[in-house]
């Protein structure tokens, strides 16, 4: 039988630490490639049906306020945590107690069950 020598391509000074550094650097390069090479035309497409803008202008106590809200955020959460109006209380979070009642166009609503995006353009 012939002695077949396998080519040993592994570097002798490779450590676990240098391997992990290389994997992290490669992962960062791959994940940032999508961000770096995206086209500007993608950002100019009209929004899809059912999508909601995050920046909302609300008329609160006669003042226009622009607020960045999530699509599932209730009016009570927006008023209390983003606008700073702590008079709106979160009692039951089920429209039962009335602690979160606010006037929207002079009609009382339970703000814990109203999404912030539905009151856009109302007082």
RALIN-V993404 format. One record per backbone hydrogen bond with DSSP energy under -1.0 kcal/mol. NH is the residue of the N-H (numbers start at 1). CO is the residue of the C=O. Records with the same first field share a line. If there is no record, write none. Layout:
BEGIN
NH = CO ; CO
END
This chain:
BEGIN
9 = 7
19 = 15
20 = 16
21 = 17
22 = 18
23 = 19
24 = 20
25 = 21
26 = 22
27 = 23
28 = 24
29 = 25
30 = 26
31 = 27
32 = 28
36 = 32
37 = 33
51 = 48
56 = 67
58 = 65
60 = 63
63 = 60
65 = 58
67 = 56
69 = 54
73 = 70
75 = 114
76 = 111
78 = 74
79 = 75
80 = 76
81 = 77
82 = 78
83 = 78
85 = 79
86 = 84
88 = 85
89 = 99
101 = 98
102 = 109
104 = 107
109 = 102
111 = 100
113 = 110
116 = 73
118 = 115
119 = 116
122 = 119
END
